Amino acid sequence: MTIHEILEPDTWITDRELALMNTLDDLFPISDHLLCTWHVNINILANCRKYYLIDLKDLSKRTPINLQGYVPNPKWTDFLKD
């Protein structure tokens, strides 16, 4: 970048790749680092999903079964809308 007189970027947007984040901090100490909102949203969905599952033993639910052996909780749809 120096050879070609390219200015240091003000901001970097990445996923949560720790090695990349550390390297950016070392090489571009005055640049800001932001996490990609798509990656943040996917991480939220992946980690929250477990709180919205219903065991197969709950036979009163008439919804399709997913591959993990659980039926979707109706509150999951509300969570996704929010």
C-alpha positions as CSV (number, residue, x, y, z in Angstrom):
1,M,0.0,0.0,0.0
2,T,2.9,2.3,0.8
3,I,4.6,1.7,-2.5
4,H,1.5,2.5,-4.5
5,E,0.6,5.4,-2.2
6,I,-2.7,3.9,-1.1
7,L,-4.1,5.4,2.0
8,E,-4.9,3.2,5.0
9,P,-8.5,2.3,5.2
10,D,-10.7,4.0,7.8
11,T,-12.7,0.9,8.5
12,W,-12.5,-2.9,8.0
13,I,-15.7,-5.1,8.0
14,T,-15.1,-8.8,8.6
15,D,-16.6,-11.9,10.0
16,R,-15.3,-13.0,13.5
17,E,-12.1,-14.6,12.2
18,L,-9.8,-13.9,15.2
19,A,-6.5,-14.3,13.3
20,L,-7.7,-11.7,10.8
21,M,-9.0,-9.4,13.5
22,N,-5.6,-9.5,15.3
23,T,-3.6,-9.0,12.2
24,L,-5.7,-6.0,11.2
25,D,-5.2,-4.5,14.7
26,D,-1.5,-5.0,14.3
27,L,-1.1,-3.7,10.7
28,F,-3.8,-0.9,10.8
29,P,-3.9,0.3,14.4
30,I,-5.8,3.5,13.7
31,S,-8.5,1.8,11.5
32,D,-11.8,0.8,13.0
33,H,-13.0,-2.8,12.9
34,L,-16.7,-3.7,12.5
35,L,-18.3,-7.1,12.3
36,C,-20.4,-7.9,9.3
37,T,-24.1,-7.6,10.2
38,W,-24.9,-10.7,8.2
39,H,-22.4,-12.8,10.2
40,V,-23.7,-11.2,13.4
41,N,-27.3,-12.1,12.5
42,I,-26.4,-15.7,11.5
43,N,-24.6,-16.1,14.8
44,I,-27.6,-14.8,16.8
45,L,-29.9,-17.2,14.9
46,A,-27.6,-20.2,15.5
47,N,-27.2,-19.5,19.2
48,C,-30.9,-18.6,19.9
49,R,-32.4,-21.5,18.0
50,K,-31.8,-24.0,20.8
51,Y,-34.2,-22.0,23.1
52,Y,-37.1,-22.4,20.6
53,L,-37.3,-26.1,20.2
54,I,-40.0,-28.5,21.2
55,D,-39.2,-32.2,22.0
56,L,-40.9,-34.8,19.7
57,K,-42.7,-36.2,22.8
58,D,-45.0,-33.1,22.6
59,L,-47.4,-34.8,20.3
60,S,-50.0,-32.1,20.6
61,K,-48.1,-30.0,18.0
62,R,-49.1,-30.6,14.4
63,T,-46.0,-29.1,12.7
64,P,-43.5,-30.8,10.4
65,I,-40.5,-32.4,12.0
66,N,-37.0,-31.1,11.2
67,L,-33.9,-33.2,10.7
68,Q,-32.8,-32.9,14.4
69,G,-35.9,-34.7,15.7
70,Y,-37.6,-31.6,16.9
71,V,-40.6,-29.6,15.8
72,P,-40.4,-25.8,15.4
73,N,-41.7,-23.7,18.2
74,P,-44.3,-21.2,17.0
75,K,-42.5,-18.6,19.0
76,W,-39.5,-19.1,16.7
77,T,-41.4,-17.5,13.9
78,D,-42.2,-14.5,16.1
79,F,-38.6,-14.2,17.0
80,L,-37.5,-14.3,13.3
81,K,-40.1,-11.6,12.5
82,D,-38.7,-9.4,15.2
